[in-house]
Amino acid sequence: MPGPLLTKRVDDLESQLAFQEDTIESLNQLVTAQSELLTQLQKQVRALTAKHQQFQEQQNDTADTNAHEPPPHY
């Protein structure tokens, strides 16, 4: 029959294991949430980059058109 010291050690190990499993699950949930957030942010950056590029192209087209026209006060 195992002695009380061995039983206490097994109980302590089981307690540590339960705590570690809980910690791992919490960290897994956090990593999953951060991964989803990162994906959303990447989509937003792509959309903003595309809008910025369109704006720049419009500005360049407008600048090219206006460069050949005399100012309105002439």
PyMOL commands that set and color helices and strands:
alter all, ss='L'
color gray80, all
select helices_A, chain A and resi 4-67
alter helices_A, ss='H'
color red, helices_A
deselect
rebuild
show_as cartoon
